[in-house]
Amino acid sequence: MSVEIACFGWHWFPYGYSRTLDDGDGSRVAAFPHPLGVLSGRAVADAREIEPRVLSGATDSSGGDASGFRPDVALVNWYGPGARMGMHADRDERCAAPVVSLSLGDSCVFRFGTPAGRGRPWTDVVLESGDLFVFGGPSRLAFHGVPKVMVGTGTPAVIGRQGRWNITVRETGLVG
Ligand SMILES: O=C(O)CCC(=O)C(=O)O
């Protein structure tokens, strides 16, 4: 089974973003939720305290909040039974700002590689509900994926059903 995706701010499709769904009725994608921008801005500011290079290469760090991060899209991934995500790099943004990834529900193995390719070396990290992962700077284009979700490790009462939610918050660098 594959991951189901919903979008806020911009509609993501392989290799790009648009404000409307190509196969829909032309209606605009739902607005980017402001609270997610606040949360992810704080996460980037905290990450920068640990690793200043997390914002290096970002095209514009003069505006927005204290972190210099101006996210405008959230991709919400739902992992039902058996769902996983193959190794890939997030290359569809026109901006080098970091990606903030929030996990809810079942724990997973998050595989984090290098920008050189989808193969080894990589590091497997267990992401639990509530964990927040920031990747930017030299790691912004690192290949990553989710080879396994540990079924039954989350709290269905908190997320509505058994499975895993992941929200990645990004800055597209697009105008319009
Ligand atoms: O589910 C995750 O933790 C990763 C999601 C991801 O890699 C993506 O949305 O590009």
The ligand as an ORCA input file, in Angstrom:
! r2SCAN-3c Opt
* xyz 0 1
  O       7.083     10.230      6.485
  C       8.198     10.699      6.657
  O       8.752     10.733      7.761
  C       8.980     11.221      5.468
  C       8.129     11.957      4.483
  C       8.892     12.382      3.275
  O       9.988     11.955      3.055
  C       8.320     13.310      2.326
  O       7.165     13.751      2.487
  O       9.031     13.665      1.361
*
